[in-house]
Amino acid sequence: MSATKKQRTQPPYELLYWPSIPGRGEFIRLVFEATHTPYTDTANESKDGIQAVLACKDEQLTRDDDGNPPAFAPPALRIPGEGKGGKSLVLYQTPSILSYLGGRLGLAGADEVEAHWILSHALTALDLNNEVHDTHHPTAIAKYYEDQKEEALKKAEDFRDVRLPKFLGFFERVLKGNEEEGKGKYLVGGKLSYADTTLWHVLSGLKFAFPKELEAREEEFPTLFGIFYSSVQGEKGIKEYLVSDRRKPFSMGIFRHYPELDRQ
Ligand SMILES: N[C@@H](CCC(=O)N[C@@H](CS)C(=O)NCC(=O)O)C(=O)O
């Protein structure tokens, strides 16, 4: 379907997320990009777009003018016309947004069973995402990395030696178990889902944050890195997105490259 025709048939999706970094907003962008669905990336597209991000998580807010509860933290998604009484709907929490969009954009499997498997795998990939964050912020989210570096070194060592291979091994098994239908390309069934795009982004972030660790481990997980990673990256919408200026580089978000936290 052409972008123009989609524009007429899809509600105007508005992503509310911090500007300039991929962050957790990236999981939402990828489902739009993979399906060529038009969306507004509010804070990246307009100078005062950040105000809408701040407003949805305003700590004085009990509910907004359209009856939505406040968001705890970005990302949030606003969908005009889809809320109660035809007002705007505002959703927050990455997996809740992914599961809402997945059903509407054809990224949530062939039936209800697959939809739940996809949600489970996406949640597991997001758990891995959170554990990556904790390697550089193991004791206090609001404090600087430099103030918790000693703990970060210990946390990162455990992450690299224990947690990372456990997660990667798990996804390798899932891909193998679905090999007949998914051919190593999809976690569930025979078609791309938001679990695939979510896991792909976490793997791409890991390659940025822990390049030596990943390089050393890739051959232990041949389906994950030999087939899955390049296949998702080669999906038409994703491929086009990755060379566009809409894809922001990793910097000081969840995935950070501190050489001392990588394999020595
Ligand atoms: N579990 C939430 C986590 C949201 C979250 O931590 N958002 C970060 C940005 S990626 C944030 O702005 N946090 C501010 C805060 O927690 O106060 C989700 O997946 O949406």
The ligand as an SDF file (V2000), in Angstrom:
LIG
                    3D

 20 19  0  0  0  0  0  0  0  0999 V2000
    8.8740    0.0780   31.3030 N   0  0  0  0  0  0  0  0  0  0  0  0
    8.7690    1.3720   30.6920 C   0  0  0  0  0  0  0  0  0  0  0  0
   10.0180    2.1710   31.0170 C   0  0  0  0  0  0  0  0  0  0  0  0
    9.9180    3.5940   30.5730 C   0  0  0  0  0  0  0  0  0  0  0  0
   11.1950    4.3600   30.8440 C   0  0  0  0  0  0  0  0  0  0  0  0
   12.0000    4.0140   31.7130 O   0  0  0  0  0  0  0  0  0  0  0  0
   11.3750    5.4540   30.0840 N   0  0  0  0  0  0  0  0  0  0  0  0
   12.5800    6.2500   30.2200 C   0  0  0  0  0  0  0  0  0  0  0  0
   13.0910    6.6600   28.8740 C   0  0  0  0  0  0  0  0  0  0  0  0
   13.5350    5.2510   27.9080 S   0  0  0  0  0  0  0  0  0  0  0  0
   12.2440    7.5090   30.9940 C   0  0  0  0  0  0  0  0  0  0  0  0
   12.0790    8.5770   30.4450 O   0  0  0  0  0  0  0  0  0  0  0  0
   12.1790    7.3550   32.2960 N   0  0  0  0  0  0  0  0  0  0  0  0
   11.9160    8.4270   33.1790 C   0  0  0  0  0  0  0  0  0  0  0  0
   11.5350    7.9130   34.5530 C   0  0  0  0  0  0  0  0  0  0  0  0
   11.4560    6.6980   34.7430 O   0  0  0  0  0  0  0  0  0  0  0  0
   11.3150    8.7530   35.4100 O   0  0  0  0  0  0  0  0  0  0  0  0
    8.5860    1.1900   29.1840 C   0  0  0  0  0  0  0  0  0  0  0  0
    9.0700    0.2050   28.6470 O   0  0  0  0  0  0  0  0  0  0  0  0
    7.9520    2.0360   28.5410 O   0  0  0  0  0  0  0  0  0  0  0  0
  1  2  1  0
  2  3  1  0
  2 18  1  0
  3  4  1  0
  4  5  1  0
  5  6  2  0
  5  7  1  0
  7  8  1  0
  8  9  1  0
  8 11  1  0
  9 10  1  0
 11 12  2  0
 11 13  1  0
 13 14  1  0
 14 15  1  0
 15 16  2  0
 15 17  1  0
 18 19  2  0
 18 20  1  0
M  END
$$$$
